[in-house]
Amino acid sequence: MQLEGTPGHRLVAYYAEPGTHEHGALVLLDMAAHELTANVAAPNSRLSATTPDGAV
């Protein structure tokens, strides 16, 4: 779905019936998104994407 007034942006929605493998995959994606968001908010947390020496 194109969003008026926001060139280049789209809204995409995914749905899967609960109890299916597809639903489980979407739940895992949602969990990963929350972890990434938490990592951006607290970059020094243990979920940091950097190595112990600070490299990305």
C-alpha positions in Angstrom: 0.0 0.0 0.0 1.5 3.3 -1.0 1.2 6.1 1.6 0.3 9.5 0.2 2.7 12.3 1.1 5.5 9.9 1.9 7.4 9.2 -1.3 9.1 5.8 -1.3 7.3 4.5 1.8 4.9 1.6 1.9 2.8 -0.1 4.6 3.0 -3.8 4.5 0.9 -6.1 6.8 1.4 -9.8 7.3 -1.0 -12.3 8.8 -0.9 -16.0 9.5 -3.4 -18.3 11.2 -2.4 -19.0 14.8 -0.9 -22.5 15.2 0.7 -22.6 11.8 4.4 -22.7 11.0 3.9 -19.3 9.3 2.5 -17.9 12.5 5.5 -19.2 14.4 7.8 -17.5 11.9 6.0 -14.2 12.2 6.2 -14.4 16.0 10.0 -15.0 15.8 10.4 -12.0 13.4 8.4 -9.9 15.9 10.6 -11.0 18.8 13.8 -10.2 16.8 12.4 -6.7 15.9 11.8 -6.0 19.6 15.4 -7.1 20.4 16.8 -4.9 17.7 14.7 -1.9 18.9 15.9 -2.5 22.5 19.5 -2.7 21.2 19.2 0.7 19.5 17.7 2.2 22.6 20.4 0.7 24.9 23.5 0.2 22.6 25.7 -0.9 25.5 23.4 -3.8 26.4 24.5 -7.4 26.1 22.4 -7.6 22.8 24.8 -5.2 21.2 25.7 -6.0 17.6 29.4 -5.2 18.2 32.2 -7.6 19.0 34.0 -7.5 22.4 36.7 -5.2 20.9 34.0 -2.7 19.8 34.0 -3.5 16.1 30.7 -3.8 14.3 
